[in-house]
Amino acid sequence: MRRGLGLFFIALGALMLLLGSVGALLSLLNPRQGDIAIAVAFGVFAVVGLVLLVVARALLRGTTPMQAPVPLPVGERVGQFLANLPESRETADGRRYEVQYLAPIQGKNGRPSSLHVRVPARTPTTLQFHRENWFDRFSKSLGIAREHQSGDEEFDREVYVRCPSEAYAELVLASDDRRAAVLALRKLGFTNVQLDGNQAFVHWPAFDPAKHDHPDLVTAAADLLTVIAKDLPAEDPDHAAEHLDRRKGWLAFLWVAALLYAATIFSLAAFPPIRTSALLLTALPTFIGGYVAFGWIAAFLLGGTSTSHDKWGVLMAIGLALHGVGSVGITTAINGLADPGPLAEHEPLIVDKRTHTSKSKNRTTVTYYATVNSWESAGGTLEFKVSSSEYNQIVAHRSKLHLVVGPGRMGFEWLKSQHVIP
């Protein structure tokens, strides 16, 4: 649940932050409608997105933004554990295992506490057993992820198996005892059960010895891990590690395509819209349709394995923001580059002028604006940024602003050039 919610907040927060930032920047640099409230609204939108990203980071790290306890010195005993040191132990029948308790650390590079128990286990590939969440189920329903189903109703409902080889996962999960051991470890409190090629181990994030520990916890975990590690298949029928995964190449291609698409935002410098709101409304259908199409293509190219949706989810979460920016950029580019013309000239009367001062730590910046009568609607006004020298030449209700504008292929006007007529 925390992981799924974190991914959702990343997607939503990234979209709100980037679109809000772009909208605020456009409104401040090219405020054609003379309403600074639009820029403020976009700014609030971006701030909310930033807050969502902070919350998502805390969720995905398995902790909260609250201050963590001061870390314990290495080797100090906490209950039955040595803080931050791996400790070798033996079960009652002499089988060796390793336990390690990591104390929490505060600060920028901090971490929550965790408990790890490990036993030796040789495997030709890796397996991970996690709680099956809504995103796993959603991805399987769309055909993006493909997971081996053991036929054990409880296991298949509760556990999601990540393994690069579906055939090897089938061999491992053919054992009733192994499936029962994985479920038992989860019921003990361990969230992650893994085979990394050299060992079988379990992980309990945010483990608190004072709340979660009991005398038989680690020995029970070691016994269950031994069941999982016993008589594991030595060969992978799929030989997954020996095959080049074509999906890595497609993933790189999709990332490059998304970044290049987002780079079209620089077309705003060449073809600035007269009205930012008209641009955003025109770009909205492109964003919705294009993002859905991008998601379908990405799912088709990346799908088919038990980990496909992990890569697809990250691509779509960040791609949501990249595609939003790119939709604005590509709409602007098409509107200007494919403009059927002809260019039109307007000389509206300047009815007002104003300045906006922004202060940073080391400098103060003044931006100058001229407000003119709209040539499209009676009583309406538009606002344009001007240079400081032009600003000083302006006399309200006497000076004019000479504008050269294009009608735009997409139906909204863009600014070719401008200068003040004193």
N, C-alpha and C positions, 0 to 999 in steps of 0.2 A: 504493500500500500504506500509506504513512504517513498519507495523508488518511483512508482508510477506517478504519484503526486508531484514528486520533484521534477520528473521529465515534463509533465504538463505545465508546471510553473516556468520551466526554462523556455518552452515554446511560447507561452503567452507573454512572459516577461521580455524575451528578446524581441518579439514582434512589437510590443508596446514601446519599448525603449528606442528601437531604431526608427520606427515610423513616427513616434512622437518627436524624436530629435530632428528628423528630416523636416517634418511639418513645422516645427518651431523655427528651424533655421530658414526655411523658405519664407515663412511669415515675417521674420525679422529683416531678412536681406531684401525681400521683394514684396513688401506689404501693400499690395495694390488696392485693398479695400479700406485702408485706413483704420482697421480695427485691431488694436494690439491685443484684445481679448482672445483672438484666435491663437496667437503665439503663446499666450499664457495657458490656454487650454491644452495645446500640444505639449507644453512643458510639463504640466501636471500629468499628462498621459505618460510621458517618458519617465517621470519620477516614480510613478506607480509600477512601471515595468522594471525599473532598477530594484525596487523593494522586492518584487516577486523573484528576481534573480538571486538576491541575497537569501531569501527564504528557501529557494530551491537548492542553493549550495549547502545550506545547513541540513536540509532533509537528506540529500544524497550522501553527505558525510556521516549520516547516522547520528547526528547530534543536533543541538539547538544553539541559537546565538548566545545562550547564557554562558557566563564565565565558568571555565572548567577548573577542577581542583588543581592545586599545585602538585607537580609531578614528584613522585617518591624517588629517593636515591636508588640507584641500581643495586639489587641484592637485598634490599630491606624486605622482611617477610610481612606479607599481608594475609592473615589467616593461614591457610595451608600452602600459599604460593610465595615464590621469590619474585619480587617486582622486577619486570623487564628482563629477566634472565630465563633461558630455556632450562628445564630441569628434567633429567632422565629418571624414570621410575619403573617399577615392575608391578605387574598384577599378581594376584595370589598364586597363580600357576606358573609364574616366572617369565611371562612375556613382557618385553620391554616396550615402553612408550615414552613420549616426551610431552610435557605440559609447559605452557608459557603464559603468564599473565602480564599484559602490558598496561601499566598505569596510565591514567589520562594526562595529557599535556595541554597547557593553555598557550595562548598566543597565536600569532599569524599562521604558523605552521603546526598548530596543535593537532591533537587527535583525541578521540574518545578512548576509553578503556576497552580492552577486549581480552578474551580467553581463547587459547588455541590448544588442541590436543592432537598429536600426530602418532601414526604408526607406519612402519615401512610398507611399501606396496609398489611393485613394478608394473607399469602399464605402458603399452605402445602409444597411447594417446591420452588426452585429458578428458575428464568428466566433471561436471558440476551439477549439484542437486540443490535447487533453490525452491522457495515457495512459489507456486504458480500464481501470478497476479493477473489483473485485468488486461494489462498490455500484452502479456503472453497469450491469453485466450483470444483477445482481439486480433492479434497478428496471425494466429493459427486459423481463425475463422476467415481471414482474408486470403489465406494461402501464402503469406509472406514467410512465416516460420513453419518448419516441419519438424515435429518431435516424434520420436519413437513412442508408441503406446504399448505398454506392457500387458494390458488386459486386466490388470489389478485396478479395480474401480477407485479405491481409496487412494492408492499411490498416484495414479494418473490425474486425479482431481487435485491433490494437494501438492505434488512435486513437479517442477519443470526441469527437464534434463537437457543440459547443454553439452554436446559432444560433437566434434568435427566428423565423426564416423557413426552413421546411423546403425550400421551392421554391428560395430563393436558395442554400442549402447544396448542393442538387442541381446547380445551374448551376456553382458554383465547383468542385465535386468531379468534374465531368464530365471535367476535364482530367487525363490520366495524369501529365503533368509536375508539376502542383501536388501531387497525392497523393504522388508520388515525392519531391518536395522536402520535404514535411512529414516523411515517414519519415526522410529523410537528416538533417534538422535534429535529430531525436530521437536518431539514432545518433551524431551529433556530441557530444551531451550536453545539449542544450537541452530542458527539460521542457515548456515552454509556448510554443506558437506562436499568435499572435493577430492579428486584423484588427480595429481599433477604430473604423473609419470614416475615419481620416485617414492611418494608417500600418500597415504590417505589421511586427511585431517579435517577437523571441524573448527568453526569460527563462531564465537558469540560476541557480537559488538555490544558496547556499552555495558559490559559485565561488571557487576558490583559484588565483590566477595561478601560484603555484609548482608546483602539482600538475596543473592542468587545461589550462593555456594551451599552445598551440604556434603557430608563425609563421603558419600558414594558417587558423587557427580563425575569426577574425572575417571575413576576406575570403570564406571558404567559406560562412559564415552569410549574409553580405550577398548573395552570388551566388544562394543558394537562396531567400532572401526575394524577390529580384528576379523569380525564376521564378514565385513565388506571386502577386506583385503585378501581373504583366504581363497586360494585357487582361482585367482583372476585369469582370464584368457590372456595368453602370451602374445597372440598375433591379432592384428587388425585386418579383418577380411577386406575392408575397403582400401587399406594402405593410404589413408587420408594424408598422412604426413609427407608422403612421397609425391603427391600430386600438386601441381600449381593451381591455386585457387583463382579462377578467372574473375571471380567476384571482386577481388582486390583491385584489379585493373578497372573494372566498371565503377567501383566506388571512387577511385581517384578521378576518373572521367567525370562523374556526376558532381564531385566537389569543384572541379575546375569550371565546369559549365555553370554551376550556381554562382561562383565568384565572378566569372566574366559577365554573367547576366546582371549581377548587382553593380558591376563597374559602369554600366550604362547610366548610372545616376549622374555622372559627370556631364552628360548632355544638357543638364540644367544650366550650366555656365554658358553654353552656346545658344540655347533657345529658351530663355526664361519665360514662364507663362505670365500673362497679364494678371490672371486670377488663379491663385493657388488652389482654391476650392474646386474650380473647374477641372484642373489637372487631376486632382485626387479622385473626383467622381468618375472621370473618364477612365482612369487607370484601375478602378476597382474591379470591373468585370474581367480585365486581363489578369489581375492578381488571383481572383478566385478560380477562373478556368485554368490558368497556367499552373497554379500550385497543385490543383487536383491532377492535372495531366503529368506533372513532374513526379508526383507521388506514385502514380500508377506505373510510370516507366521505371522509376527507381525500384519499386517492389518487384517488377518483372525481372529486372537485371540482377537484383541482389537476393531474391527469395530462393527458398529451397533447402535451407539448413536450419538447425536448431538455434543458431546465433544470428541469422539474417536480420531479424527484427531489431537486434541491438544496434547494428550499423544503420539500418533504415531509420530507426527512431531518432538517433542523433542527427542524421542528415536532414530529416524532415523538421526537427525542432529548430535547428539553426537555419535551415533552408527557408523556413517560414519568414524569418526576418530578411534574409537575402533576396527572396523572391518578392517580398513587399517593396523593398528598395528598387529592385530591378524592374518591377512593373511600372513604377513611377518613371524610372530612367528611360525604358524602352518606349513608353508612351510619349515622353517628351521628344525623344529622338525622331520617332516616326512623324510626329506632328510637325517638327521643323524641317527635317530632311526631305520629306515627301510633300511639303506644302505646295499646293497647286498654284498659289499666288492669285492675283498680283499683290504686292505689298501695298499697304495703305498708309497715308500720312495724316496725322491729326495734330492740331495745335490748340489743345484745351486751355482755358484760362486757369491760372494758378490762384486758388482761393485761400490757401493757407500754407504755412510752412512750420516745421518743428524740428527739434533736435532730440536725440536720445543719447544719454551718457551711460556708459558701462565702465565699471571700475574693477580692475584686477589687482593683484598684490603689487605689481611693479609699474602699472601703466593705467591711464585713463583714455578710453576711446569714445569719440563723439561721432555719431552717425546723423546725417542730414536728410530730411525728407521734404518733398513738396506734394501738396494735395491739390488735385485738379478736378474739374467737372468731368463727369463721365460722358462719353460720346454715345453711349448706348441707352441710358435711362435718364429721364429728367429728374433733377434733384439728387442724383447719385454722385458719388465721388470715388476717385481712385488715388492711391498714394504711391509715389516713386522715390527711390533713393537718388540723391544728387550729390555732387562733390561740394566741398566747403566753399570753393570759389564761386560756383554757380549759386549756392545758397545765399551768399552775400549779395548777389545781383538781383535776387528776387524781390519784387514789390507786389504784395498780395493785391489781387483784383486788377493788376495791370500787366504783369509778366505772363508769358505763356510757356508751355513746355512742348517742344516739337518732338513728336514720336513717330517712328517708322515701325509698323507692326505687320505681322503676317497673319492671315486668317487661320492657318493650321490645317493639316490634313485630318486631324482628329476632332476638329470643330471648336477648339479654343485658341484664342489669339496669343501670340508670343511676341516678345519685344526684340526688334532688330537693332535699333539705336535710339538715342534720345539726346537732346540738349536744350538748355534754357534759352528762351528769347526774352531779354530784359525788357 
